[in-house]
Amino acid sequence: GPLGGSYADRHSRKTILLATQTIMMASAFALWGIWVTGVATPGLIVAIVFVSGFVSGINITTWQAFVTQLVDADELVDAVRLNSMQFMGARAFGPAIAGVVLQAAGPSAAFLLNAVSFLLVLAALLFVTPRPQVYSSDDGSVLGHFREGWRVMRARTSLFLPILMIGVVSLLGTSVIQLAPAMAKEMFGVGRGAYGLLVAAFGAGAVVGSVMIAFIADRL
């Protein structure tokens, strides 16, 4: 995350997104490849997921900054809401679709469809024309930028409290998604389709919550 934030301010965000999405797509195809060839091992899977996760951290922070280049300043709040909702929507509908695919066609088809889906994102990025980016100075290191961001965050309660809440939820709450396969199988004794719906409920609740918060925030 901190790497992505630093790079996104000093280099073309569109180029970074194209690069990260390509690497994530390659990782997804690699997962499909080792599965269909029967060479998958826990070590190989962990290595591929680590690469994908590392690049995803850079991708997510760059994507958030990229939103500012897509809309005018007076539309930014609504754009951020829509951006957050599409992340949550992906969590809701993606696992639900994956559960159906897993049940009907097996893991190899799910891996392949996931990899192919990156082509849609890459196509969208190639066609979009963002507003000119304002670059920050190349002076300083990534660690220096991180320390500066940390100081700014701590000095503003309106930044510190949301970051603290997100940190707690990410460390303690979001792990339910990773634990869902074991919960579905060992605790509830249900199959792949029900597993997909279990994770989808997590995302669906987040989408509903985002809409409710949007109305409440506009009033308060």
C-alpha positions as CSV (number, residue, x, y, z in Angstrom):
1,G,0.0,0.0,0.0
2,P,2.6,2.6,1.0
3,L,4.6,1.7,-2.1
4,G,1.6,2.2,-4.3
5,G,0.8,5.6,-2.8
6,S,4.3,6.9,-3.3
7,Y,4.6,5.6,-6.9
8,A,1.1,6.8,-7.8
9,D,2.1,10.4,-7.0
10,R,5.3,10.3,-9.0
11,H,4.5,8.2,-12.0
12,S,1.6,7.7,-14.5
13,R,-1.2,6.1,-12.6
14,K,-2.7,4.7,-15.7
15,T,0.6,3.0,-16.6
16,I,0.9,1.6,-13.1
17,L,-2.6,0.2,-13.2
18,L,-2.0,-1.4,-16.6
19,A,1.2,-3.0,-15.3
20,T,-0.3,-4.3,-12.0
21,Q,-3.4,-5.6,-13.7
22,T,-1.3,-7.5,-16.2
23,I,0.8,-9.1,-13.4
24,M,-2.3,-10.0,-11.5
25,M,-3.8,-11.5,-14.7
26,A,-0.5,-13.5,-15.2
27,S,-0.8,-14.7,-11.6
28,A,-4.4,-15.8,-12.1
29,F,-3.4,-17.7,-15.3
30,A,-0.5,-19.3,-13.4
31,L,-2.9,-20.6,-10.7
32,W,-5.1,-22.0,-13.5
33,G,-2.0,-23.5,-15.2
34,I,-0.6,-25.3,-12.1
35,W,-4.1,-26.6,-11.3
36,V,-4.9,-28.1,-14.7
37,T,-1.5,-29.6,-15.1
38,G,-1.7,-31.2,-11.7
39,V,1.6,-29.7,-10.4
40,A,-0.1,-27.5,-7.8
41,T,1.4,-27.6,-4.3
42,P,0.8,-25.5,-1.2
43,G,4.2,-23.8,-1.7
44,L,3.5,-22.9,-5.4
45,I,0.0,-21.6,-4.5
46,V,1.4,-19.5,-1.7
47,A,4.1,-18.1,-3.9
48,I,1.7,-17.1,-6.7
49,V,-0.8,-15.6,-4.2
50,F,2.0,-13.6,-2.5
51,V,3.0,-12.1,-5.8
52,S,-0.6,-11.3,-6.7
53,G,-1.3,-9.9,-3.2
54,F,1.9,-7.7,-3.2
55,V,1.0,-6.2,-6.6
56,S,-2.7,-5.9,-5.6
57,G,-1.6,-3.6,-2.7
58,I,0.1,-1.3,-5.2
59,N,-2.9,-1.5,-7.6
60,I,-5.5,-0.6,-5.0
61,T,-3.8,2.5,-3.7
62,T,-3.1,3.6,-7.3
63,W,-6.7,3.0,-8.3
64,Q,-8.0,5.1,-5.4
65,A,-5.7,8.0,-6.5
66,F,-6.7,7.5,-10.2
67,V,-10.4,8.3,-9.4
68,T,-9.4,11.9,-8.9
69,Q,-8.4,12.0,-12.6
70,L,-11.7,10.7,-13.8
71,V,-14.2,13.3,-12.5
72,D,-14.4,17.0,-11.6
73,A,-13.7,18.1,-8.1
74,D,-17.4,18.6,-7.3
75,E,-18.1,15.0,-8.3
76,L,-15.3,13.5,-6.3
77,V,-17.3,12.4,-3.2
78,D,-19.9,10.6,-5.4
79,A,-17.1,9.0,-7.5
80,V,-15.4,7.7,-4.3
81,R,-18.7,6.2,-3.1
82,L,-19.3,4.5,-6.5
83,N,-15.7,3.2,-6.5
84,S,-16.1,1.8,-3.0
85,M,-19.4,0.2,-3.9
86,Q,-17.9,-1.5,-7.0
87,F,-15.2,-3.0,-4.8
88,M,-17.9,-4.3,-2.5
89,G,-20.1,-5.4,-5.4
90,A,-17.2,-7.5,-6.7
91,R,-17.0,-9.1,-3.3
92,A,-20.7,-9.8,-3.4
93,F,-21.3,-11.0,-7.0
94,G,-17.8,-12.5,-7.7
95,P,-17.9,-15.3,-5.0
96,A,-21.6,-16.0,-5.8
97,I,-20.7,-16.6,-9.5
98,A,-17.6,-18.5,-8.5
99,G,-19.7,-20.7,-6.3
100,V,-22.0,-21.6,-9.2
101,V,-19.0,-22.2,-11.5
102,L,-17.3,-24.3,-8.9
103,Q,-20.4,-26.4,-8.4
104,A,-21.1,-26.8,-12.2
105,A,-17.7,-26.9,-13.8
106,G,-15.0,-27.3,-11.1
107,P,-12.0,-25.3,-9.9
108,S,-10.2,-25.2,-13.2
109,A,-13.1,-23.3,-14.9
110,A,-13.3,-20.9,-11.9
111,F,-9.6,-20.2,-12.1
112,L,-9.7,-19.6,-15.9
113,L,-12.8,-17.3,-15.8
114,N,-11.1,-15.3,-13.0
115,A,-8.0,-14.9,-15.2
116,V,-9.9,-13.9,-18.3
117,S,-11.9,-11.3,-16.4
118,F,-8.7,-9.2,-16.1
119,L,-8.9,-8.6,-19.8
120,L,-12.1,-6.6,-19.3
121,V,-10.3,-4.3,-16.8
122,L,-7.3,-3.9,-19.1
123,A,-9.6,-3.0,-22.0
124,A,-11.4,-0.4,-20.0
125,L,-8.1,1.2,-18.8
126,L,-6.8,1.3,-22.4
127,F,-9.9,3.1,-23.6
128,V,-10.3,5.6,-20.8
129,T,-8.8,9.1,-21.1
130,P,-8.0,10.5,-17.7
131,R,-7.5,14.1,-16.8
132,P,-3.9,15.3,-16.7
133,Q,-2.1,14.1,-13.6
134,V,-0.3,16.5,-11.3
135,Y,2.9,14.8,-10.3
136,S,4.7,15.3,-7.0
137,S,8.4,15.9,-6.7
138,D,10.7,12.9,-7.2
139,D,12.7,14.0,-4.1
140,G,12.6,11.7,-1.1
141,S,12.3,8.0,-0.5
142,V,9.2,5.8,-0.3
143,L,9.9,5.5,3.5
144,G,10.1,9.3,3.7
145,H,6.7,9.7,2.0
146,F,5.2,7.1,4.3
147,R,6.5,9.0,7.4
148,E,5.1,12.2,6.0
149,G,1.7,10.6,5.3
150,W,1.7,9.2,8.8
151,R,2.3,12.6,10.3
152,V,-0.5,14.1,8.3
153,M,-2.9,11.3,9.3
154,R,-2.1,11.6,13.0
155,A,-2.6,15.4,12.9
156,R,-6.2,15.0,11.6
157,T,-8.8,13.1,13.6
158,S,-11.0,13.0,10.5
159,L,-8.2,10.9,8.9
160,F,-6.9,9.0,11.9
161,L,-10.2,7.5,13.1
162,P,-11.3,6.0,9.7
163,I,-7.8,4.6,9.2
164,L,-7.9,3.0,12.7
165,M,-11.4,1.5,12.0
166,I,-10.3,0.1,8.6
167,G,-7.1,-1.3,10.3
168,V,-9.2,-3.1,12.9
169,V,-11.7,-4.5,10.4
170,S,-8.9,-5.5,8.0
171,L,-6.9,-7.3,10.6
172,L,-9.8,-9.0,12.6
173,G,-12.9,-8.9,10.5
174,T,-12.0,-9.5,6.8
175,S,-10.3,-12.8,7.7
176,V,-13.8,-14.3,7.6
177,I,-13.5,-14.4,3.8
178,Q,-10.3,-16.5,4.0
179,L,-11.8,-18.7,6.6
180,A,-15.1,-19.2,4.7
181,P,-14.1,-22.4,2.8
182,A,-13.2,-24.1,6.1
183,M,-16.3,-22.8,7.8
184,A,-18.5,-24.0,5.0
185,K,-17.0,-27.4,4.9
186,E,-16.2,-28.2,8.5
187,M,-18.7,-26.2,10.5
188,F,-21.8,-26.2,8.2
189,G,-21.1,-29.3,6.0
190,V,-22.2,-27.5,2.8
191,G,-20.7,-27.5,-0.7
192,R,-19.1,-25.1,-3.1
193,G,-22.3,-23.3,-4.1
194,A,-23.2,-22.5,-0.5
195,Y,-19.6,-21.4,0.1
196,G,-19.9,-18.8,-2.7
197,L,-23.2,-17.5,-1.2
198,L,-21.6,-17.3,2.2
199,V,-18.9,-15.0,1.0
200,A,-21.3,-13.1,-1.3
201,A,-23.4,-12.2,1.8
202,F,-20.4,-10.4,3.2
203,G,-20.1,-8.3,0.1
204,A,-23.9,-7.8,-0.2
205,G,-24.1,-6.5,3.3
206,A,-21.2,-4.0,2.6
207,V,-23.1,-2.7,-0.5
208,V,-26.3,-2.2,1.4
209,G,-24.3,-0.5,4.3
210,S,-22.6,1.8,1.8
211,V,-25.9,3.0,0.4
212,M,-27.3,3.6,3.8
213,I,-24.3,5.5,5.0
214,A,-24.4,7.6,1.8
215,F,-27.9,8.8,2.7
216,I,-27.1,9.3,6.4
217,A,-23.9,11.2,5.5
218,D,-25.8,13.5,3.2
219,R,-28.2,14.4,6.0
220,L,-25.7,14.7,8.8
